């Protein structure tokens, strides 16, 4: 009986200590944020950010913003080693090229919106790839299926076989001076 009474008293003391020790979740940050809520700028949705690969460069297209407070976007890559700031115009898409002589490889671009007052958004991350000499060394010449000459119209038509590779979007032809002279 005495033991039960002591256990009840210990239970009351522990319960009282737990209730009085608990404070609000943001109690620690009240000194920093005051009574106002934390407000972030609009973040870019990574689904709508387009990264186009190029030779030692990438082209990044950012969607229009709906937050008029955004002054510029800060793009970082290689774990924040490199930084580029790009001005943002409200409700207009932003397109820019990173021509930083990027070595061939995959890059993770982290994009954060900023104001001149120091506000910033949550970061968005997109991946892009740059090409170089190694990639170009793996490209193969494309076969020509058929060539037709029309001497009256001074016209030549080249036919290429259908590609099974959906990544290839076009073929570039280079014709040197001797080639042009031989056709005439």
C-alpha positions as CSV (number, residue, x, y, z in Angstrom):
1,X,0.0,0.0,0.0
2,X,2.8,2.3,0.9
3,X,4.6,1.4,-2.3
4,X,1.5,2.2,-4.4
5,X,1.3,5.7,-2.7
6,X,5.0,6.4,-3.5
7,X,4.6,5.3,-7.1
8,X,1.6,7.6,-7.5
9,X,3.5,10.5,-6.1
10,X,6.5,9.8,-8.4
11,X,4.0,9.5,-11.3
12,X,2.5,13.0,-10.5
13,X,5.9,14.5,-10.2
14,X,7.1,13.1,-13.6
15,X,3.8,14.1,-15.3
16,X,4.1,17.7,-13.9
17,X,7.7,17.9,-15.0
18,X,6.9,16.7,-18.5
19,X,4.0,19.2,-18.9
20,X,5.9,22.2,-17.6
21,X,9.1,21.3,-19.6
22,X,7.3,21.3,-23.0
23,X,7.3,24.5,-25.0
24,X,6.3,25.5,-28.5
25,X,8.0,23.9,-31.4
26,X,9.4,27.3,-32.6
27,X,10.3,28.5,-29.1
28,X,14.0,28.3,-29.9
29,X,13.7,30.6,-33.0
30,X,11.5,33.3,-31.5
31,X,14.5,35.5,-30.8
32,X,15.4,35.4,-34.5
33,X,12.0,35.6,-36.3
34,X,10.0,37.6,-33.8
35,X,6.2,37.3,-34.1
36,X,6.1,37.2,-37.9
37,X,6.0,34.0,-39.9
38,X,8.9,32.9,-42.1
39,X,8.2,33.9,-45.7
40,X,10.1,32.4,-48.6
41,X,10.2,33.6,-52.2
42,X,8.6,31.4,-54.9
43,X,10.8,28.5,-55.9
44,X,11.1,27.2,-59.4
45,X,9.5,23.9,-60.0
46,X,12.3,21.6,-61.3
47,X,9.7,20.0,-63.6
48,X,9.5,23.2,-65.6
49,X,13.2,24.1,-65.7
50,X,14.7,23.0,-69.0
51,X,18.4,22.3,-69.4
52,X,19.8,21.8,-72.9
53,X,23.2,20.3,-73.3
54,X,25.9,21.8,-75.5
55,X,29.6,21.6,-76.2
56,X,31.3,22.8,-73.0
57,X,28.2,24.8,-72.1
58,X,24.5,24.5,-71.1
59,X,21.4,26.5,-71.9
60,X,18.9,26.8,-69.0
61,X,15.3,28.0,-69.4
62,X,13.5,29.1,-66.3
63,X,9.7,29.5,-66.3
64,X,7.9,32.8,-65.7
65,X,7.7,33.8,-62.0
66,X,4.5,34.8,-60.2
67,X,6.4,36.4,-57.3
68,X,7.2,40.1,-58.1
69,X,9.7,40.3,-55.2
70,X,12.3,38.2,-57.0
71,X,15.3,40.2,-58.3
72,X,17.7,37.5,-59.5
73,X,18.3,33.8,-59.6
74,X,21.5,32.4,-58.3
75,X,22.8,29.2,-60.0
76,X,25.5,27.2,-58.4
77,X,27.2,24.0,-59.6
78,X,30.0,21.7,-58.5
79,X,28.8,21.8,-54.8
80,X,28.6,25.6,-54.8
81,X,32.1,26.1,-56.2
82,X,30.8,28.1,-59.2
83,X,28.1,30.8,-58.9
84,X,26.2,32.8,-61.6
85,X,23.6,35.4,-60.9
86,X,20.9,36.0,-63.5
87,X,18.4,38.9,-63.4
88,X,14.7,37.8,-63.3
89,X,11.9,39.7,-64.9
90,X,8.5,39.3,-63.3
91,X,6.1,37.1,-65.3
92,X,8.6,36.5,-68.2
93,X,10.6,33.4,-68.9
94,X,14.4,33.6,-68.4
95,X,16.8,31.9,-70.8
96,X,20.6,32.0,-70.3
97,X,23.7,30.1,-71.3
98,X,26.4,29.0,-68.9
99,X,29.5,29.5,-71.2
100,X,32.0,28.7,-68.5
101,X,34.0,26.2,-70.6
102,X,32.5,23.5,-68.6
103,X,34.4,20.2,-68.8
104,X,32.5,17.3,-70.3
105,X,30.3,15.6,-67.8
106,X,27.1,15.7,-65.7
107,X,26.3,18.7,-63.5
108,X,23.8,19.3,-60.8
109,X,22.6,22.9,-61.0
110,X,21.1,24.4,-57.8
111,X,18.8,27.4,-58.5
112,X,17.7,29.8,-55.7
113,X,15.7,33.0,-56.1
114,X,16.9,36.1,-54.3
115,X,15.9,39.7,-53.5
116,X,18.3,42.6,-53.0
117,X,17.1,42.7,-49.4
118,X,18.5,39.2,-48.6
119,X,15.3,37.1,-48.9
120,X,15.7,33.8,-50.7
121,X,13.7,30.8,-51.8
122,X,14.1,27.1,-51.2
123,X,16.5,25.7,-53.8
124,X,15.5,23.8,-56.9
125,X,17.9,21.3,-58.4
126,X,18.2,20.2,-62.0
127,X,20.8,18.0,-63.9
128,X,22.5,18.8,-67.1
129,X,25.2,17.4,-69.2
130,X,28.0,19.0,-71.3
131,X,29.6,17.4,-74.3
132,X,33.2,17.6,-75.5
133,X,35.9,15.7,-77.4
134,X,35.1,12.4,-75.9
135,X,31.5,12.5,-76.9
136,X,32.4,13.7,-80.4
137,X,34.8,10.8,-80.8
138,X,31.9,8.4,-80.4
139,X,29.7,10.0,-83.1
140,X,29.6,8.0,-86.3
141,X,29.1,9.1,-89.9
142,X,25.6,8.6,-91.2
143,X,25.0,6.4,-94.3
144,X,23.4,7.8,-97.4
145,X,20.7,5.5,-98.7
146,X,20.3,7.1,-102.2
147,X,21.4,10.1,-104.2
148,X,19.4,11.7,-107.0
149,X,20.8,14.3,-109.4
150,X,18.6,16.7,-111.4
151,X,21.0,18.3,-113.9
152,X,18.3,20.5,-115.5
153,X,17.6,22.2,-112.1
154,X,21.2,21.8,-110.9
155,X,19.8,20.0,-107.8
156,X,20.9,17.1,-105.8
157,X,18.8,15.2,-103.2
158,X,20.2,12.9,-100.6
159,X,18.1,10.2,-98.9
160,X,19.1,8.9,-95.5
161,X,17.8,5.7,-93.9
162,X,15.3,6.0,-91.0
163,X,17.1,6.2,-87.7
164,X,16.1,3.9,-84.8
165,X,17.8,6.3,-82.4
166,X,15.2,8.9,-81.2
167,X,17.8,11.1,-79.6
168,X,19.3,12.2,-82.9
169,X,17.4,15.3,-84.1
170,X,19.3,16.1,-87.3
171,X,22.3,15.7,-89.6
172,X,24.9,18.3,-90.4
173,X,26.6,18.2,-93.8
174,X,29.9,19.8,-94.6
175,X,30.8,20.2,-98.2
176,X,34.4,21.4,-99.0
177,X,35.4,23.3,-102.1
178,X,36.4,20.2,-104.1
179,X,33.0,18.6,-103.4
180,X,31.2,21.7,-104.9
181,X,33.5,21.8,-107.9
182,X,32.9,18.1,-108.6
183,X,29.2,18.5,-108.5
184,X,29.2,21.2,-111.2
